[in-house]
Amino acid sequence: MNNADLVLNFLNSHQDYKYCDDCLTTNSGVHPHQQINQICRIRLSQEIIREQDQCSICGRFKIVNQSIVGVVV
């Protein structure tokens, strides 16, 4: 399983939550932090939402990542 798969699997299994890159790094096990940013911005751009919001873990208002699977339209 590659790093993009690890990130997507983590986000899909925690659909109701939004994670900043820092918290996603810690919880998905993918390092370094810059790799999370690249994966989410480029490789997973069709499968996740990146927006300015509050992180479910640290509570800071930052750019957060959330699986599209967990989004109700």
PQR file with spaces between the fields and no chain letter, atoms N, CA, C, O and H, PARSE charges and radii, in Angstrom:
ATOM       1  N    MET     1       0.858   -1.172    0.000 -0.4000 1.5000
ATOM       2  CA   MET     1       0.000    0.000    0.000 -0.0000 2.0000
ATOM       3  C    MET     1       0.910    1.242    0.000  0.5500 1.7000
ATOM       4  O    MET     1       1.822    1.350    0.820 -0.5500 1.4000
ATOM       5  N    ASN     2       0.653    2.167   -0.918 -0.4000 1.5000
ATOM       6  CA   ASN     2       1.470    3.385   -0.974 -0.0000 2.0000
ATOM       7  C    ASN     2       0.903    4.460   -0.038  0.5500 1.7000
ATOM       8  O    ASN     2      -0.163    4.288    0.554 -0.5500 1.4000
ATOM       9  H    ASN     2      -0.088    2.080   -1.584  0.4000 1.0000
ATOM      10  N    ASN     3       1.633    5.560    0.080 -0.4000 1.5000
ATOM      11  CA   ASN     3       1.235    6.611    1.024 -0.0000 2.0000
ATOM      12  C    ASN     3      -0.105    7.244    0.683  0.5500 1.7000
ATOM      13  O    ASN     3      -0.877    7.565    1.587 -0.5500 1.4000
ATOM      14  H    ASN     3       2.498    5.699   -0.400  0.4000 1.0000
ATOM      15  N    ALA     4      -0.401    7.432   -0.600 -0.4000 1.5000
ATOM      16  CA   ALA     4      -1.699    7.996   -0.988 -0.0000 2.0000
ATOM      17  C    ALA     4      -2.830    7.066   -0.537  0.5500 1.7000
ATOM      18  O    ALA     4      -3.873    7.529   -0.074 -0.5500 1.4000
ATOM      19  H    ALA     4       0.226    7.172   -1.334  0.4000 1.0000
ATOM      20  N    ASP     5      -2.621    5.764   -0.673 -0.4000 1.5000
ATOM      21  CA   ASP     5      -3.620    4.790   -0.220 -0.0000 2.0000
ATOM      22  C    ASP     5      -3.809    4.849    1.294  0.5500 1.7000
ATOM      23  O    ASP     5      -4.933    4.765    1.790 -0.5500 1.4000
ATOM      24  H    ASP     5      -1.774    5.388   -1.049  0.4000 1.0000
ATOM      25  N    LEU     6      -2.703    4.993    2.023 -0.4000 1.5000
ATOM      26  CA   LEU     6      -2.791    5.094    3.489 -0.0000 2.0000
ATOM      27  C    LEU     6      -3.612    6.313    3.905  0.5500 1.7000
ATOM      28  O    LEU     6      -4.467    6.229    4.786 -0.5500 1.4000
ATOM      29  H    LEU     6      -1.790    5.062    1.619  0.4000 1.0000
ATOM      30  N    VAL     7      -3.338    7.447    3.257 -0.4000 1.5000
ATOM      31  CA   VAL     7      -4.073    8.679    3.586 -0.0000 2.0000
ATOM      32  C    VAL     7      -5.554    8.527    3.249  0.5500 1.7000
ATOM      33  O    VAL     7      -6.415    8.846    4.069 -0.5500 1.4000
ATOM      34  H    VAL     7      -2.644    7.516    2.541  0.4000 1.0000
ATOM      35  N    LEU     8      -5.850    8.041    2.047 -0.4000 1.5000
ATOM      36  CA   LEU     8      -7.243    7.904    1.625 -0.0000 2.0000
ATOM      37  C    LEU     8      -7.987    6.899    2.503  0.5500 1.7000
ATOM      38  O    LEU     8      -9.134    7.140    2.881 -0.5500 1.4000
ATOM      39  H    LEU     8      -5.150    7.782    1.381  0.4000 1.0000
ATOM      40  N    ASN     9      -7.357    5.791    2.827 -0.4000 1.5000
ATOM      41  CA   ASN     9      -8.002    4.805    3.709 -0.0000 2.0000
ATOM      42  C    ASN     9      -8.303    5.396    5.079  0.5500 1.7000
ATOM      43  O    ASN     9      -9.369    5.159    5.648 -0.5500 1.4000
ATOM      44  H    ASN     9      -6.425    5.596    2.521  0.4000 1.0000
ATOM      45  N    PHE    10      -7.347    6.173    5.609 -0.4000 1.5000
ATOM      46  CA   PHE    10      -7.578    6.804    6.907 -0.0000 2.0000
ATOM      47  C    PHE    10      -8.753    7.771    6.830  0.5500 1.7000
ATOM      48  O    PHE    10      -9.643    7.734    7.679 -0.5500 1.4000
ATOM      49  H    PHE    10      -6.481    6.365    5.147  0.4000 1.0000
ATOM      50  N    LEU    11      -8.762    8.639    5.813 -0.4000 1.5000
ATOM      51  CA   LEU    11      -9.849    9.622    5.695 -0.0000 2.0000
ATOM      52  C    LEU    11     -11.195    8.945    5.457  0.5500 1.7000
ATOM      53  O    LEU    11     -12.210    9.377    6.004 -0.5500 1.4000
ATOM      54  H    LEU    11      -8.039    8.669    5.123  0.4000 1.0000
ATOM      55  N    ASN    12     -11.212    7.893    4.651 -0.4000 1.5000
ATOM      56  CA   ASN    12     -12.465    7.176    4.395 -0.0000 2.0000
ATOM      57  C    ASN    12     -12.989    6.480    5.651  0.5500 1.7000
ATOM      58  O    ASN    12     -14.199    6.362    5.841 -0.5500 1.4000
ATOM      59  H    ASN    12     -10.388    7.542    4.207  0.4000 1.0000
ATOM      60  N    SER    13     -12.081    6.023    6.502 -0.4000 1.5000
ATOM      61  CA   SER    13     -12.529    5.334    7.710 -0.0000 2.0000
ATOM      62  C    SER    13     -12.888    6.311    8.839  0.5500 1.7000
ATOM      63  O    SER    13     -13.390    5.900    9.886 -0.5500 1.4000
ATOM      64  H    SER    13     -11.097    6.118    6.348  0.4000 1.0000
ATOM      65  N    HIS    14     -12.629    7.592    8.619 -0.4000 1.5000
ATOM      66  CA   HIS    14     -12.989    8.642    9.580 -0.0000 2.0000
ATOM      67  C    HIS    14     -13.747    9.740    8.829  0.5500 1.7000
ATOM      68  O    HIS    14     -13.380   10.914    8.885 -0.5500 1.4000
ATOM      69  H    HIS    14     -12.222    7.926    7.768  0.4000 1.0000
ATOM      70  N    GLN    15     -14.788    9.346    8.141 -0.4000 1.5000
ATOM      71  CA   GLN    15     -15.504   10.203    7.191 -0.0000 2.0000
ATOM      72  C    GLN    15     -16.080   11.476    7.778  0.5500 1.7000
ATOM      73  O    GLN    15     -16.162   12.490    7.086 -0.5500 1.4000
ATOM      74  H    GLN    15     -15.086    8.392    8.095  0.4000 1.0000
ATOM      75  N    ASP    16     -16.473   11.446    9.012 -0.4000 1.5000
ATOM      76  CA   ASP    16     -17.161   12.601    9.597 -0.0000 2.0000
ATOM      77  C    ASP    16     -16.212   13.656   10.147  0.5500 1.7000
ATOM      78  O    ASP    16     -16.654   14.652   10.720 -0.5500 1.4000
ATOM      79  H    ASP    16     -16.407   10.622    9.575  0.4000 1.0000
ATOM      80  N    TYR    17     -14.925   13.446    9.979 -0.4000 1.5000
ATOM      81  CA   TYR    17     -13.938   14.335   10.578 -0.0000 2.0000
ATOM      82  C    TYR    17     -13.081   15.019    9.525  0.5500 1.7000
ATOM      83  O    TYR    17     -12.916   14.530    8.408 -0.5500 1.4000
ATOM      84  H    TYR    17     -14.565   12.637    9.514  0.4000 1.0000
ATOM      85  N    LYS    18     -12.536   16.177    9.925 -0.4000 1.5000
ATOM      86  CA   LYS    18     -11.657   16.953    9.064 -0.0000 2.0000
ATOM      87  C    LYS    18     -10.302   17.055    9.745  0.5500 1.7000
ATOM      88  O    LYS    18     -10.230   17.310   10.947 -0.5500 1.4000
ATOM      89  H    LYS    18     -12.670   16.574   10.833  0.4000 1.0000
ATOM      90  N    TYR    19      -9.234   16.859    8.994 -0.4000 1.5000
ATOM      91  CA   TYR    19      -7.887   16.819    9.550 -0.0000 2.0000
ATOM      92  C    TYR    19      -6.972   17.794    8.837  0.5500 1.7000
ATOM      93  O    TYR    19      -6.917   17.822    7.607 -0.5500 1.4000
ATOM      94  H    TYR    19      -9.292   16.651    8.018  0.4000 1.0000
ATOM      95  N    CYS    20      -6.246   18.602    9.621 -0.4000 1.5000
ATOM      96  CA   CYS    20      -5.204   19.445    9.038 -0.0000 2.0000
ATOM      97  C    CYS    20      -4.043   18.534    8.631  0.5500 1.7000
ATOM      98  O    CYS    20      -3.989   17.376    9.043 -0.5500 1.4000
ATOM      99  H    CYS    20      -6.291   18.579   10.619  0.4000 1.0000
ATOM     100  N    ASP    21      -3.125   19.050    7.831 -0.4000 1.5000
ATOM     101  CA   ASP    21      -1.996   18.242    7.376 -0.0000 2.0000
ATOM     102  C    ASP    21      -1.167   17.717    8.544  0.5500 1.7000
ATOM     103  O    ASP    21      -0.696   16.580    8.507 -0.5500 1.4000
ATOM     104  H    ASP    21      -3.168   19.991    7.496  0.4000 1.0000
ATOM     105  N    ASP    22      -0.984   18.539    9.583 -0.4000 1.5000
ATOM     106  CA   ASP    22      -0.195   18.110   10.747 -0.0000 2.0000
ATOM     107  C    ASP    22      -0.839   16.911   11.439  0.5500 1.7000
ATOM     108  O    ASP    22      -0.169   15.917   11.720 -0.5500 1.4000
ATOM     109  H    ASP    22      -1.367   19.462    9.612  0.4000 1.0000
ATOM     110  N    CYS    23      -2.118   17.004   11.707 -0.4000 1.5000
ATOM     111  CA   CYS    23      -2.815   15.913   12.397 -0.0000 2.0000
ATOM     112  C    CYS    23      -2.959   14.686   11.502  0.5500 1.7000
ATOM     113  O    CYS    23      -2.929   13.555   11.988 -0.5500 1.4000
ATOM     114  H    CYS    23      -2.662   17.811   11.478  0.4000 1.0000
ATOM     115  N    LEU    24      -3.113   14.904   10.207 -0.4000 1.5000
ATOM     116  CA   LEU    24      -3.191   13.784    9.269 -0.0000 2.0000
ATOM     117  C    LEU    24      -1.856   13.051    9.209  0.5500 1.7000
ATOM     118  O    LEU    24      -1.830   11.825    9.093 -0.5500 1.4000
ATOM     119  H    LEU    24      -3.137   15.822    9.813  0.4000 1.0000
ATOM     120  N    THR    25      -0.751   13.783    9.287 -0.4000 1.5000
ATOM     121  CA   THR    25       0.573   13.163    9.322 -0.0000 2.0000
ATOM     122  C    THR    25       0.686   12.238   10.528  0.5500 1.7000
ATOM     123  O    THR    25       1.105   11.088   10.400 -0.5500 1.4000
ATOM     124  H    THR    25      -0.772   14.778    9.382  0.4000 1.0000
ATOM     125  N    THR    26       0.317   12.738   11.682 -0.4000 1.5000
ATOM     126  CA   THR    26       0.415   11.965   12.921 -0.0000 2.0000
ATOM     127  C    THR    26      -0.494   10.740   12.900  0.5500 1.7000
ATOM     128  O    THR    26      -0.083    9.657   13.317 -0.5500 1.4000
ATOM     129  H    THR    26      -0.023   13.672   11.787  0.4000 1.0000
ATOM     130  N    ASN    27      -1.710   10.900   12.422 -0.4000 1.5000
ATOM     131  CA   ASN    27      -2.698    9.821   12.512 -0.0000 2.0000
ATOM     132  C    ASN    27      -2.635    8.813   11.379  0.5500 1.7000
ATOM     133  O    ASN    27      -3.044    7.667   11.565 -0.5500 1.4000
ATOM     134  H    ASN    27      -2.044   11.779   12.083  0.4000 1.0000
ATOM     135  N    SER    28      -2.142    9.194   10.219 -0.4000 1.5000
ATOM     136  CA   SER    28      -2.067    8.252    9.098 -0.0000 2.0000
ATOM     137  C    SER    28      -0.745    7.497    9.079  0.5500 1.7000
ATOM     138  O    SER    28      -0.644    6.432    8.469 -0.5500 1.4000
ATOM     139  H    SER    28      -1.810   10.125   10.067  0.4000 1.0000
ATOM     140  N    GLY    29       0.276    8.050    9.751 -0.4000 1.5000
ATOM     141  CA   GLY    29       1.589    7.416    9.755 -0.0000 2.0000
ATOM     142  C    GLY    29       2.450    7.769    8.556  0.5500 1.7000
ATOM     143  O    GLY    29       3.540    7.221    8.390 -0.5500 1.4000
ATOM     144  H    GLY    29       0.193    8.915   10.246  0.4000 1.0000
ATOM     145  N    VAL    30       1.970    8.685    7.716 -0.4000 1.5000
ATOM     146  CA   VAL    30       2.729    9.094    6.532 -0.0000 2.0000
ATOM     147  C    VAL    30       3.603   10.285    6.890  0.5500 1.7000
ATOM     148  O    VAL    30       3.112   11.295    7.394 -0.5500 1.4000
ATOM     149  H    VAL    30       1.086    9.131    7.851  0.4000 1.0000
ATOM     150  N    HIS    31       4.888   10.166    6.632 -0.4000 1.5000
ATOM     151  CA   HIS    31       5.852   11.229    6.919 -0.0000 2.0000
ATOM     152  C    HIS    31       6.708   11.464    5.683  0.5500 1.7000
ATOM     153  O    HIS    31       6.874   10.521    4.908 -0.5500 1.4000
ATOM     154  H    HIS    31       5.287    9.345    6.222  0.4000 1.0000
ATOM     155  N    PRO    32       7.244   12.601    5.447 -0.5600 1.5000
ATOM     156  CA   PRO    32       7.144   13.828    6.218  0.2800 2.0000
ATOM     157  C    PRO    32       5.860   14.598    5.923  0.5500 1.7000
ATOM     158  O    PRO    32       5.086   14.233    5.039 -0.5500 1.4000
ATOM     159  N    HIS    33       5.659   15.650    6.667 -0.4000 1.5000
ATOM     160  CA   HIS    33       4.476   16.505    6.555 -0.0000 2.0000
ATOM     161  C    HIS    33       4.253   16.989    5.122  0.5500 1.7000
ATOM     162  O    HIS    33       3.112   17.067    4.667 -0.5500 1.4000
ATOM     163  H    HIS    33       6.288   15.947    7.385  0.4000 1.0000
ATOM     164  N    GLN    34       5.327   17.312    4.412 -0.4000 1.5000
ATOM     165  CA   GLN    34       5.203   17.823    3.041 -0.0000 2.0000
ATOM     166  C    GLN    34       4.589   16.790    2.110  0.5500 1.7000
ATOM     167  O    GLN    34       3.932   17.151    1.133 -0.5500 1.4000
ATOM     168  H    GLN    34       6.254   17.248    4.781  0.4000 1.0000
ATOM     169  N    GLN    35       4.794   15.516    2.399 -0.4000 1.5000
ATOM     170  CA   GLN    35       4.217   14.476    1.560 -0.0000 2.0000
ATOM     171  C    GLN    35       2.693   14.451    1.685  0.5500 1.7000
ATOM     172  O    GLN    35       1.992   14.217    0.701 -0.5500 1.4000
ATOM     173  H    GLN    35       5.327   15.223    3.193  0.4000 1.0000
ATOM     174  N    ILE    36       2.187   14.689    2.883 -0.4000 1.5000
ATOM     175  CA   ILE    36       0.731   14.777    3.079 -0.0000 2.0000
ATOM     176  C    ILE    36       0.169   15.899    2.219  0.5500 1.7000
ATOM     177  O    ILE    36      -0.842   15.726    1.538 -0.5500 1.4000
ATOM     178  H    ILE    36       2.757   14.879    3.683  0.4000 1.0000
ATOM     179  N    ASN    37       0.833   17.052    2.256 -0.4000 1.5000
ATOM     180  CA   ASN    37       0.383   18.199    1.478 -0.0000 2.0000
ATOM     181  C    ASN    37       0.326   17.857   -0.012  0.5500 1.7000
ATOM     182  O    ASN    37      -0.676   18.138   -0.669 -0.5500 1.4000
ATOM     183  H    ASN    37       1.654   17.192    2.809  0.4000 1.0000
ATOM     184  N    GLN    38       1.373   17.263   -0.545 -0.4000 1.5000
ATOM     185  CA   GLN    38       1.406   16.908   -1.970 -0.0000 2.0000
ATOM     186  C    GLN    38       0.340   15.864   -2.311  0.5500 1.7000
ATOM     187  O    GLN    38      -0.362   15.993   -3.314 -0.5500 1.4000
ATOM     188  H    GLN    38       2.187   17.035   -0.011  0.4000 1.0000
ATOM     189  N    ILE    39       0.226   14.859   -1.493 -0.4000 1.5000
ATOM     190  CA   ILE    39      -0.750   13.798   -1.749 -0.0000 2.0000
ATOM     191  C    ILE    39      -2.156   14.379   -1.786  0.5500 1.7000
ATOM     192  O    ILE    39      -2.929   14.075   -2.695 -0.5500 1.4000
ATOM     193  H    ILE    39       0.797   14.754   -0.679  0.4000 1.0000
ATOM     194  N    CYS    40      -2.493   15.209   -0.809 -0.4000 1.5000
ATOM     195  CA   CYS    40      -3.851   15.744   -0.717 -0.0000 2.0000
ATOM     196  C    CYS    40      -4.139   16.789   -1.803  0.5500 1.7000
ATOM     197  O    CYS    40      -5.250   16.836   -2.329 -0.5500 1.4000
ATOM     198  H    CYS    40      -1.865   15.456   -0.071  0.4000 1.0000
ATOM     199  N    ARG    41      -3.171   17.610   -2.135 -0.4000 1.5000
ATOM     200  CA   ARG    41      -3.390   18.654   -3.136 -0.0000 2.0000
ATOM     201  C    ARG    41      -3.441   18.100   -4.548  0.5500 1.7000
ATOM     202  O    ARG    41      -4.229   18.573   -5.367 -0.5500 1.4000
ATOM     203  H    ARG    41      -2.268   17.571   -1.707  0.4000 1.0000
ATOM     204  N    ILE    42      -2.623   17.116   -4.846 -0.4000 1.5000
ATOM     205  CA   ILE    42      -2.468   16.670   -6.227 -0.0000 2.0000
ATOM     206  C    ILE    42      -3.077   15.289   -6.469  0.5500 1.7000
ATOM     207  O    ILE    42      -3.988   15.144   -7.284 -0.5500 1.4000
ATOM     208  H    ILE    42      -1.983   16.731   -4.181  0.4000 1.0000
ATOM     209  N    ARG    43      -2.575   14.281   -5.764 -0.4000 1.5000
ATOM     210  CA   ARG    43      -2.953   12.904   -6.068 -0.0000 2.0000
ATOM     211  C    ARG    43      -4.375   12.562   -5.662  0.5500 1.7000
ATOM     212  O    ARG    43      -5.022   11.749   -6.321 -0.5500 1.4000
ATOM     213  H    ARG    43      -1.835   14.399   -5.102  0.4000 1.0000
ATOM     214  N    LEU    44      -4.876   13.165   -4.593 -0.4000 1.5000
ATOM     215  CA   LEU    44      -6.219   12.841   -4.112 -0.0000 2.0000
ATOM     216  C    LEU    44      -7.217   13.969   -4.341  0.5500 1.7000
ATOM     217  O    LEU    44      -8.274   13.996   -3.710 -0.5500 1.4000
ATOM     218  H    LEU    44      -4.350   13.826   -4.057  0.4000 1.0000
ATOM     219  N    SER    45      -6.897   14.892   -5.229 -0.4000 1.5000
ATOM     220  CA   SER    45      -7.740   16.081   -5.409 -0.0000 2.0000
ATOM     221  C    SER    45      -9.170   15.750   -5.848  0.5500 1.7000
ATOM     222  O    SER    45     -10.071   16.563   -5.642 -0.5500 1.4000
ATOM     223  H    SER    45      -6.039   14.870   -5.741  0.4000 1.0000
ATOM     224  N    GLN    46      -9.396   14.593   -6.440 -0.4000 1.5000
ATOM     225  CA   GLN    46     -10.734   14.191   -6.864 -0.0000 2.0000
ATOM     226  C    GLN    46     -11.471   13.369   -5.804  0.5500 1.7000
ATOM     227  O    GLN    46     -12.662   13.090   -5.944 -0.5500 1.4000
ATOM     228  H    GLN    46      -8.664   13.933   -6.608  0.4000 1.0000
ATOM     229  N    GLU    47     -10.754   12.984   -4.745 -0.4000 1.5000
ATOM     230  CA   GLU    47     -11.335   12.087   -3.753 -0.0000 2.0000
ATOM     231  C    GLU    47     -11.503   12.700   -2.363  0.5500 1.7000
ATOM     232  O    GLU    47     -12.137   12.113   -1.486 -0.5500 1.4000
ATOM     233  H    GLU    47      -9.786   13.211   -4.631  0.4000 1.0000
ATOM     234  N    ILE    48     -10.929   13.885   -2.178 -0.4000 1.5000
ATOM     235  CA   ILE    48     -11.065   14.567   -0.893 -0.0000 2.0000
ATOM     236  C    ILE    48     -11.367   16.042   -1.119  0.5500 1.7000
ATOM     237  O    ILE    48     -11.173   16.574   -2.212 -0.5500 1.4000
ATOM     238  H    ILE    48     -10.415   14.362   -2.891  0.4000 1.0000
ATOM     239  N    ILE    49     -11.838   16.677   -0.080 -0.4000 1.5000
ATOM     240  CA   ILE    49     -12.071   18.125   -0.087 -0.0000 2.0000
ATOM     241  C    ILE    49     -11.008   18.750    0.797  0.5500 1.7000
ATOM     242  O    ILE    49     -10.762   18.290    1.912 -0.5500 1.4000
ATOM     243  H    ILE    49     -11.995   16.244    0.807  0.4000 1.0000
ATOM     244  N    ARG    50     -10.381   19.803    0.291 -0.4000 1.5000
ATOM     245  CA   ARG    50      -9.448   20.607    1.082 -0.0000 2.0000
ATOM     246  C    ARG    50     -10.045   21.992    1.187  0.5500 1.7000
ATOM     247  O    ARG    50     -10.302   22.645    0.175 -0.5500 1.4000
ATOM     248  H    ARG    50     -10.581   20.177   -0.614  0.4000 1.0000
ATOM     249  N    GLU    51     -10.266   22.441    2.407 -0.4000 1.5000
ATOM     250  CA   GLU    51     -10.872   23.755    2.611 -0.0000 2.0000
ATOM     251  C    GLU    51     -10.418   24.329    3.943  0.5500 1.7000
ATOM     252  O    GLU    51      -9.909   23.610    4.803 -0.5500 1.4000
ATOM     253  H    GLU    51     -10.058   21.911    3.229  0.4000 1.0000
ATOM     254  N    GLN    52     -10.607   25.613    4.100 -0.4000 1.5000
ATOM     255  CA   GLN    52     -10.295   26.288    5.368 -0.0000 2.0000
ATOM     256  C    GLN    52     -11.422   25.976    6.346  0.5500 1.7000
ATOM     257  O    GLN    52     -12.580   26.309    6.095 -0.5500 1.4000
ATOM     258  H    GLN    52     -11.021   26.196    3.402  0.4000 1.0000
ATOM     259  N    ASP    53     -11.077   25.336    7.464 -0.4000 1.5000
ATOM     260  CA   ASP    53     -12.073   24.971    8.462 -0.0000 2.0000
ATOM     261  C    ASP    53     -11.338   24.579    9.745  0.5500 1.7000
ATOM     262  O    ASP    53     -10.116   24.706    9.831 -0.5500 1.4000
ATOM     263  H    ASP    53     -10.136   25.066    7.668  0.4000 1.0000
ATOM     264  N    GLN    54     -12.069   24.115   10.713 -0.4000 1.5000
ATOM     265  CA   GLN    54     -11.487   23.719   11.989 -0.0000 2.0000
ATOM     266  C    GLN    54     -11.100   22.242   11.959  0.5500 1.7000
ATOM     267  O    GLN    54     -11.900   21.392   11.569 -0.5500 1.4000
ATOM     268  H    GLN    54     -13.062   24.012   10.643  0.4000 1.0000
ATOM     269  N    CYS    55      -9.878   21.945   12.369 -0.4000 1.5000
ATOM     270  CA   CYS    55      -9.405   20.566   12.440 -0.0000 2.0000
ATOM     271  C    CYS    55     -10.118   19.844   13.587  0.5500 1.7000
ATOM     272  O    CYS    55     -10.257   20.385   14.683 -0.5500 1.4000
ATOM     273  H    CYS    55      -9.228   22.636   12.685  0.4000 1.0000
ATOM     274  N    SER    56     -10.561   18.630   13.320 -0.4000 1.5000
ATOM     275  CA   SER    56     -11.277   17.842   14.325 -0.0000 2.0000
ATOM     276  C    SER    56     -10.386   17.391   15.472  0.5500 1.7000
ATOM     277  O    SER    56     -10.890   17.058   16.544 -0.5500 1.4000
ATOM     278  H    SER    56     -10.448   18.191   12.429  0.4000 1.0000
ATOM     279  N    ILE    57      -9.079   17.373   15.272 -0.4000 1.5000
ATOM     280  CA   ILE    57      -8.162   16.915   16.311 -0.0000 2.0000
ATOM     281  C    ILE    57      -7.611   18.085   17.134  0.5500 1.7000
ATOM     282  O    ILE    57      -7.825   18.151   18.345 -0.5500 1.4000
ATOM     283  H    ILE    57      -8.669   17.644   14.401  0.4000 1.0000
ATOM     284  N    CYS    58      -6.902   19.005   16.472 -0.4000 1.5000
ATOM     285  CA   CYS    58      -6.221   20.079   17.212 -0.0000 2.0000
ATOM     286  C    CYS    58      -7.100   21.309   17.427  0.5500 1.7000
ATOM     287  O    CYS    58      -6.785   22.153   18.266 -0.5500 1.4000
ATOM     288  H    CYS    58      -6.728   18.951   15.489  0.4000 1.0000
ATOM     289  N    GLY    59      -8.199   21.419   16.679 -0.4000 1.5000
ATOM     290  CA   GLY    59      -9.129   22.523   16.853 -0.0000 2.0000
ATOM     291  C    GLY    59      -8.709   23.829   16.202  0.5500 1.7000
ATOM     292  O    GLY    59      -9.423   24.827   16.304 -0.5500 1.4000
ATOM     293  H    GLY    59      -8.455   20.733   15.998  0.4000 1.0000
ATOM     294  N    ARG    60      -7.559   23.838   15.532 -0.4000 1.5000
ATOM     295  CA   ARG    60      -7.108   25.066   14.872 -0.0000 2.0000
ATOM     296  C    ARG    60      -7.828   25.256   13.545  0.5500 1.7000
ATOM     297  O    ARG    60      -8.214   24.290   12.888 -0.5500 1.4000
ATOM     298  H    ARG    60      -6.980   23.027   15.449  0.4000 1.0000
ATOM     299  N    PHE    61      -8.002   26.515   13.162 -0.4000 1.5000
ATOM     300  CA   PHE    61      -8.577   26.829   11.861 -0.0000 2.0000
ATOM     301  C    PHE    61      -7.451   26.867   10.849  0.5500 1.7000
ATOM     302  O    PHE    61      -6.618   27.773   10.855 -0.5500 1.4000
ATOM     303  H    PHE    61      -7.689   27.300   13.696  0.4000 1.0000
ATOM     304  N    LYS    62      -7.438   25.870    9.982 -0.4000 1.5000
ATOM     305  CA   LYS    62      -6.391   25.698    8.985 -0.0000 2.0000
ATOM     306  C    LYS    62      -7.024   25.073    7.752  0.5500 1.7000
ATOM     307  O    LYS    62      -8.236   24.861    7.709 -0.5500 1.4000
ATOM     308  H    LYS    62      -8.115   25.133    9.977  0.4000 1.0000
ATOM     309  N    ILE    63      -6.209   24.781    6.760 -0.4000 1.5000
ATOM     310  CA   ILE    63      -6.694   23.984    5.635 -0.0000 2.0000
ATOM     311  C    ILE    63      -6.815   22.551    6.138  0.5500 1.7000
ATOM     312  O    ILE    63      -5.864   21.983    6.675 -0.5500 1.4000
ATOM     313  H    ILE    63      -5.225   24.953    6.795  0.4000 1.0000
ATOM     314  N    VAL    64      -7.999   21.980    5.954 -0.4000 1.5000
ATOM     315  CA   VAL    64      -8.265   20.622    6.429 -0.0000 2.0000
ATOM     316  C    VAL    64      -8.647   19.723    5.260  0.5500 1.7000
ATOM     317  O    VAL    64      -9.042   20.196    4.194 -0.5500 1.4000
ATOM     318  H    VAL    64      -8.771   22.442    5.518  0.4000 1.0000
ATOM     319  N    ASN    65      -8.525   18.442    5.477 -0.4000 1.5000
ATOM     320  CA   ASN    65      -8.808   17.424    4.473 -0.0000 2.0000
ATOM     321  C    ASN    65      -9.942   16.560    4.969  0.5500 1.7000
ATOM     322  O    ASN    65      -9.983   16.189    6.142 -0.5500 1.4000
ATOM     323  H    ASN    65      -8.204   18.058    6.343  0.4000 1.0000
ATOM     324  N    GLN    66     -10.882   16.232    4.059 -0.4000 1.5000
ATOM     325  CA   GLN    66     -11.992   15.356    4.418 -0.0000 2.0000
ATOM     326  C    GLN    66     -12.335   14.510    3.214  0.5500 1.7000
ATOM     327  O    GLN    66     -12.320   14.988    2.080 -0.5500 1.4000
ATOM     328  H    GLN    66     -10.848   16.534    3.106  0.4000 1.0000
ATOM     329  N    SER    67     -12.642   13.256    3.464 -0.4000 1.5000
ATOM     330  CA   SER    67     -13.046   12.341    2.396 -0.0000 2.0000
ATOM     331  C    SER    67     -14.365   12.813    1.793  0.5500 1.7000
ATOM     332  O    SER    67     -15.270   13.232    2.516 -0.5500 1.4000
ATOM     333  H    SER    67     -12.654   12.868    4.386  0.4000 1.0000
ATOM     334  N    ILE    68     -14.470   12.744    0.485 -0.4000 1.5000
ATOM     335  CA   ILE    68     -15.727   13.099   -0.198 -0.0000 2.0000
ATOM     336  C    ILE    68     -16.820   12.111    0.196  0.5500 1.7000
ATOM     337  O    ILE    68     -18.003   12.454    0.197 -0.5500 1.4000
ATOM     338  H    ILE    68     -13.735   12.404   -0.102  0.4000 1.0000
ATOM     339  N    VAL    69     -16.423   10.889    0.530 -0.4000 1.5000
ATOM     340  CA   VAL    69     -17.394    9.874    0.952 -0.0000 2.0000
ATOM     341  C    VAL    69     -18.203   10.357    2.145  0.5500 1.7000
ATOM     342  O    VAL    69     -19.383   10.026    2.265 -0.5500 1.4000
ATOM     343  H    VAL    69     -15.463   10.611    0.529  0.4000 1.0000
ATOM     344  N    GLY    70     -17.583   11.141    3.034 -0.4000 1.5000
ATOM     345  CA   GLY    70     -18.253   11.598    4.240 -0.0000 2.0000
ATOM     346  C    GLY    70     -19.041   12.882    4.116  0.5500 1.7000
ATOM     347  O    GLY    70     -19.614   13.352    5.099 -0.5500 1.4000
ATOM     348  H    GLY    70     -16.625   11.411    2.936  0.4000 1.0000
ATOM     349  N    VAL    71     -19.080   13.463    2.923 -0.4000 1.5000
ATOM     350  CA   VAL    71     -19.723   14.753    2.737 -0.0000 2.0000
ATOM     351  C    VAL    71     -21.155   14.571    2.251  0.5500 1.7000
ATOM     352  O    VAL    71     -21.395   13.892    1.253 -0.5500 1.4000
ATOM     353  H    VAL    71     -18.614   13.082    2.124  0.4000 1.0000
ATOM     354  N    VAL    72     -22.093   15.171    2.947 -0.4000 1.5000
ATOM     355  CA   VAL    72     -23.500   15.124    2.547 -0.0000 2.0000
ATOM     356  C    VAL    72     -23.813   16.390    1.754  0.5500 1.7000
ATOM     357  O    VAL    72     -23.579   17.508    2.215 -0.5500 1.4000
ATOM     358  H    VAL    72     -21.898   15.723    3.758  0.4000 1.0000
ATOM     359  N    VAL    73     -24.342   16.188    0.562 -0.4000 1.5000
ATOM     360  CA   VAL    73     -24.662   17.321   -0.310 -0.0000 2.0000
ATOM     361  C    VAL    73     -26.121   17.676   -0.211  0.5500 1.7000
ATOM     362  O    VAL    73     -26.576   18.608   -0.875 -0.5500 1.4000
ATOM     363  H    VAL    73     -24.532   15.280    0.187  0.4000 1.0000
